[in-house]
Amino acid sequence: MSQTTTAIRFSNFGGPEVLLPVEVPLAAPGNTEIQIRQTAIGFNYIDVYHRKGVFGPKLPLPATPGVEGVGEVTAVGTEVSGFAIGDRVAYVGGPPGGYARHRNLPAARALLVPDDLDSTIVAASLFKGLTAEYLTHRCVNLQPGDTVLLHAAAGGVGALASQWLKALDVTVIGTVGTDEKAQRARAQGCAHAIVYTRDDFRDEVKRITGSKGVKVVYDSVGADTFERSLDCLQPRGTMVSFGESSGPVAPLQIGTLGAKGSLYLTRPSIAHYTADRGEFEAAAERLFTAIRDGVLTVEMPHAYPLTDAAKAHADAESRKTMGALVLVP
Ligand SMILES: NC(=O)c1ccc[n+]([C@@H]2O[C@H](COP(=O)([O-])OP(=O)(O)OC[C@H]3O[C@@H](n4cnc5c(N)ncnc54)[C@H](OP(=O)(O)O)[C@@H]3O)[C@@H](O)[C@H]2O)c1
């Protein structure tokens, strides 16, 4: 008898309303895949880009978004080792398709979840935490005493990155959309929180650093902030442009980096920092240890039923949310 499962699909690129629950066939896993019954699915901003068709190659339609989840292994491909039926696993990356009750995924993108970690906490923190891990530990060389600017500091990645940076003795200047978010950003490790919807963050950074500027800017907001972020850097500082929540960054004249102080620019992706299995496992271990040791506090995420995925997207895009969101099948 052929099996089916519930998934969220979109047949056109567009607003949250294109996300619709449907019953879809569930094939057996391929030779190098595992099949899982998901218990929690992480929402990530990249899911919005996929739905809009604005980031990288557009997904072939109809498509199911989702690049993170936790669940129980229900079937294992013939060439898979290291996973067995009944194992609790989490995954990041691989082909999108996470917004579903069951799914197949490459075993190479899955990790066993340590027994002492809660599934919902892992779904809320694996993708964002691995992003925070590479941004704070591997993408730039930070030293205790450095000062950085972190945009969207009360968001999913922002909450974890600010805690981790503080633990590294880095002074974090966070930007946030509201006073309520500013309060949260301060509680999560930001020494300063700028409400950039009201105050010019360039002026504020200048004031806070005594015109020195910061060593690194972590900019996931993109279009609205990129240009002014460059002005916040000290000479030879590094611009880490890792997202585009407000829209894609306009083309840049390379000479601008010279004129603004011999700046470095990187546009990193978690995909390249976790492609190697050894690096992926080491990064996850560092994340799990940080959660266990209390270096990172992961708050219970706001949970939406899987069938309300459109509402989760609408809330995230309207900047109402703080911290992480998960979908529950
Ligand atoms: N390159 C990578 O490896 C990688 C990996 C993971 C995530 N990311 C990027 O990191 C960013 C954060 O991801 P997340 O999942 O944790 O999301 P999030 O930070 O929880 O949500 C995005 C936040 O961006 C801010 N924002 C500013 N202008 C916005 C606009 N016009 N529309 C919507 N939001 C706006 C909002 O915070 P305020 O209201 O406080 O401004 C909003 O809460 C995203 O840009 C994502 O693409 C990159």
The ligand as an SDF file (V2000), in Angstrom:
LIG
                    3D

 48 52  0  0  0  0  0  0  0  0999 V2000
   24.4180   32.9090    5.8200 N   0  0  0  0  0  0  0  0  0  0  0  0
   24.0480   31.9910    6.6820 C   0  0  0  0  0  0  0  0  0  0  0  0
   24.7460   30.9940    6.8750 O   0  0  0  0  0  0  0  0  0  0  0  0
   22.7770   32.1580    7.4290 C   0  0  0  0  0  0  0  0  0  0  0  0
   22.2880   31.1200    8.2410 C   0  0  0  0  0  0  0  0  0  0  0  0
   21.1350   31.3660    9.0080 C   0  0  0  0  0  0  0  0  0  0  0  0
   20.4830   32.5870    8.9020 C   0  0  0  0  0  0  0  0  0  0  0  0
   20.9760   33.5290    8.0670 N   0  0  0  0  0  0  0  0  0  0  0  0
   20.3290   34.8450    7.9750 C   0  0  0  0  0  0  0  0  0  0  0  0
   20.2900   35.4030    9.2750 O   0  0  0  0  0  0  0  0  0  0  0  0
   19.1490   36.2430    9.4010 C   0  0  0  0  0  0  0  0  0  0  0  0
   18.4100   35.8650   10.6460 C   0  0  0  0  0  0  0  0  0  0  0  0
   17.7530   34.6290   10.4460 O   0  0  0  0  0  0  0  0  0  0  0  0
   16.6940   34.1250   11.5190 P   0  0  0  0  0  0  0  0  0  0  0  0
   16.0760   32.9030   10.9400 O   0  0  0  0  0  0  0  0  0  0  0  0
   17.3150   34.0670   12.8640 O   0  0  0  0  0  0  0  0  0  0  0  0
   15.6050   35.2930   11.4620 O   0  0  0  0  0  0  0  0  0  0  0  0
   15.2700   36.4150   12.5700 P   0  0  0  0  0  0  0  0  0  0  0  0
   16.5170   37.1490   12.9230 O   0  0  0  0  0  0  0  0  0  0  0  0
   14.5460   35.7780   13.6810 O   0  0  0  0  0  0  0  0  0  0  0  0
   14.2850   37.3530   11.7710 O   0  0  0  0  0  0  0  0  0  0  0  0
   14.7700   38.3570   10.9350 C   0  0  0  0  0  0  0  0  0  0  0  0
   14.9010   39.6790   11.6860 C   0  0  0  0  0  0  0  0  0  0  0  0
   15.4900   40.6200   10.8090 O   0  0  0  0  0  0  0  0  0  0  0  0
   15.0950   41.9160   11.1990 C   0  0  0  0  0  0  0  0  0  0  0  0
   14.6900   42.7070   10.0300 N   0  0  0  0  0  0  0  0  0  0  0  0
   15.1980   43.9080    9.6890 C   0  0  0  0  0  0  0  0  0  0  0  0
   14.6080   44.3960    8.6030 N   0  0  0  0  0  0  0  0  0  0  0  0
   13.6750   43.4920    8.2350 C   0  0  0  0  0  0  0  0  0  0  0  0
   12.7230   43.4540    7.1800 C   0  0  0  0  0  0  0  0  0  0  0  0
   12.5980   44.4450    6.2860 N   0  0  0  0  0  0  0  0  0  0  0  0
   11.9010   42.3820    7.1070 N   0  0  0  0  0  0  0  0  0  0  0  0
   12.0140   41.3750    7.9760 C   0  0  0  0  0  0  0  0  0  0  0  0
   12.9040   41.3510    9.0020 N   0  0  0  0  0  0  0  0  0  0  0  0
   13.7320   42.4110    9.1340 C   0  0  0  0  0  0  0  0  0  0  0  0
   13.9390   41.7580   12.1840 C   0  0  0  0  0  0  0  0  0  0  0  0
   14.4230   42.0820   13.4870 O   0  0  0  0  0  0  0  0  0  0  0  0
   14.2450   43.6120   14.0140 P   0  0  0  0  0  0  0  0  0  0  0  0
   12.7830   43.8720   14.0450 O   0  0  0  0  0  0  0  0  0  0  0  0
   14.8920   43.6050   15.3360 O   0  0  0  0  0  0  0  0  0  0  0  0
   14.9500   44.4690   13.0020 O   0  0  0  0  0  0  0  0  0  0  0  0
   13.5780   40.2900   12.0920 C   0  0  0  0  0  0  0  0  0  0  0  0
   13.0870   39.7930   13.3160 O   0  0  0  0  0  0  0  0  0  0  0  0
   18.3730   36.1010    8.0860 C   0  0  0  0  0  0  0  0  0  0  0  0
   18.7190   37.1640    7.2270 O   0  0  0  0  0  0  0  0  0  0  0  0
   18.8930   34.7950    7.5270 C   0  0  0  0  0  0  0  0  0  0  0  0
   18.7850   34.7250    6.1310 O   0  0  0  0  0  0  0  0  0  0  0  0
   22.0880   33.3450    7.3360 C   0  0  0  0  0  0  0  0  0  0  0  0
  1  2  1  0
  2  3  2  0
  2  4  1  0
  4  5  1  0
  4 48  2  0
  5  6  2  0
  6  7  1  0
  7  8  2  0
  8  9  1  0
  8 48  1  0
  9 10  1  0
  9 46  1  0
 10 11  1  0
 11 12  1  0
 11 44  1  0
 12 13  1  0
 13 14  1  0
 14 15  2  0
 14 16  1  0
 14 17  1  0
 17 18  1  0
 18 19  2  0
 18 20  1  0
 18 21  1  0
 21 22  1  0
 22 23  1  0
 23 24  1  0
 23 42  1  0
 24 25  1  0
 25 26  1  0
 25 36  1  0
 26 27  1  0
 26 35  1  0
 27 28  2  0
 28 29  1  0
 29 30  1  0
 29 35  2  0
 30 31  1  0
 30 32  2  0
 32 33  1  0
 33 34  2  0
 34 35  1  0
 36 37  1  0
 36 42  1  0
 37 38  1  0
 38 39  2  0
 38 40  1  0
 38 41  1  0
 42 43  1  0
 44 45  1  0
 44 46  1  0
 46 47  1  0
M  CHG  2   8   1  16  -1
M  END
$$$$
